[in-house]
Amino acid sequence: MTLILHHLGQSRSERLIWLLEELNVSYELKRHSRDPQSRLAPPELARLHPLGKAPLVEYDGRVMAESGAIALYLLEAFDPDHQLHPAPGEPERSAFLEWLHASEGAVFLPFLMNTYLTATGLEDSLLAGYMAGERDKVLAYVEAHLSAHQWFAGGHFTAADIMMGFQMEAAAARGVLKENSPVHAWLDRIRDRDAHKRMRKITAPVSCDVSRRCSCLRGPEGACVGSERSAFGRCCNA
Ligand SMILES: N[C@@H](CCC(=O)N[C@@H](CS)C(=O)NCC(=O)O)C(=O)O
């Protein structure tokens, strides 16, 4: 039975490519491109799942959405020895679960809102001020945690690091991390993993010069008309 992962360029589906690479599971990757103007997912995804977002996984006759839920599902199916997810009752289980879910919850929201508020010219609004405060609080928590622990679950690399990776790489690329932030050393550690390197090769857009940083050229409607600086500082036209 083939496992199919639907991947959208520059999206959270990177997490699941990385996880599947860590697990050494064979899978089929179906790539989808964002609409160049709206940056939304193409209609093919809405034909598979009502929310029409990525990632989506097709497996065992089912279509599943939500990166965190998919990650747990894949771990239950393909990580029987609990190499990447502490078993119930293990001491690192609670931190593993907290960070696995915080990546889409407490951590993601302020960053996402910040992007939307800036894109719509509301960066000086009351809401933007509140969200900046939430983002700083979240980052301070992440930094305190990574000052005391090598990995998000504690002493071992787990899928919680994979889930947090997408957000922390974006934070680094946007320049919101302090120079002495312990997140930098953690980023070095995750980027040193073979499966992460394979994921980066798989996700690099074809028209992307990964060594060059570009600025986004915006047209009159604010839409990107030229090379766009992606969340990871790469130059992408895809
Ligand atoms: N909470 C969901 C979020 C899914 C989501 O919003 N995916 C974005 C990509 S990062 C997407 O598909 N955006 C395109 C769209 O909304 O049309 C998850 O973790 O999978």
The ligand as an ORCA input file, in Angstrom:
! r2SCAN-3c Opt
* xyz 0 1
  N      -2.949     23.291     10.888
  C      -2.718     22.815      9.541
  C      -2.477     24.019      8.660
  C      -2.490     23.694      7.178
  C      -2.194     24.937      6.355
  O      -2.677     26.043      6.662
  N      -1.385     24.759      5.316
  C      -1.001     25.880      4.481
  C       0.436     25.693      4.038
  S       1.588     25.985      5.326
  C      -1.824     25.890      3.194
  O      -2.173     24.847      2.678
  N      -2.030     27.097      2.678
  C      -2.666     27.300      1.402
  C      -4.125     27.652      1.515
  O      -4.597     27.961      2.614
  O      -4.808     27.652      0.479
  C      -1.544     21.846      9.548
  O      -0.744     21.881     10.485
  O      -1.431     21.015      8.644
*
